[in-house]
Amino acid sequence: RMPRPVSRLAAVFALATALGACGKAPPQTAEPVRPVRTMIVVAQPAQTDTAYPAEIRPRIESRLGFRVPGKIIERYVDAGARVKVGQPLARLDPRDLSLTVSAAKAQVAQAQANFELAQVALERTQALSAQNFVSGAQVDQAQTQLKAARAQLDAAIAQASTQANQAGYATLVADRAGVVTAIEAEVGQVVAVGSPVVRVAVGQDKDVVFSLPEQEARVLRPGEPIDVRLWSAPDVRLKAVVRDVSPLADPLTRTYPIKAALDDPGNVASLGLTASAHLIGRTADAGQIVLPLTAVVGDTATPDQAYVWV
């Protein structure tokens, strides 16, 4: 009977040993050092340099269109072409206009015949009146008919001259020298009177055109300097001066268009290039604290709140 207590004692000793091994703490390891970027935040005035996308555009740009309706059958220039005064740009189908001119000439011939007939009738009536075969009232009537025939002839001649001018308008010509910036109608298209067909930049003056939000546009004044940088040539910096601040906002973007006169004596900025307009010389509030964006974080549970790491 003695071996049973011994075996029980051995089992209890083994269980105590196992429990002691499980409760032993793991070895301590040193926490790795993590670098942190810090900065001293103080309230001080700062020069703001806000950039807005811009485009290089001509100062004066004419949208040329036909003075008569019709179908375009020829186009003589492309975008980028230089044109001279009187150079043809496009042409309409002249057949309808030619028929109108022919009809106007026929009306002139008819009015001329009526005038000559009224003139002969007056002469005959005056001869009969001298022989007392007709009354004086008939002579007055013949004179009135002659005047009416003369007026109809003058109107027909004026109408024929107008139709001749209309036929000449079938060819669109450049009224001023410049560079073609855009083609707004192609061959085969039927255009109305005055519809833009070709856009021509007149002169060498160029503008920088961009848009500003309301808080920036309301404090911007004509004459303020603008720093212009071309996207295709980041190292090139040009100067511009604000010349026009639109009083009306764009109905779609709700921003205000700005035009600034570009100083480009070397003709570095070509028309249509994309640039960035930098508003220089703006001083922020002296009591304003500027934080880096990476220090401001948000919580997905409360998206309307933001926190700053201290």
Protein Blocks (a to p, Z undefined) as FASTA:
>chain_A
ZZmmmmmmmmmmmmmmmmmmmmpccddddddddddddddddddddddddddddddddfbd
cddddfbdcddfbdfbdehiacdehiafbdcdfklmmmmmmmmmmmmmmmmmmmmmmmmm
mmmmmmmmmnopacfklmmmmmmmmmmmmmmmmmmmmmmmmmmmmmmmmpccdfbgcddf
bdcbdehiacdehiafbdcdedjbdcddddddfklmmmpcehiacddddfklmmbccddd
dfbdcfbdcfklopacdddddddfkomacghiacddddehiacdfkbccddfklpccdfk
lmmbccddZZ
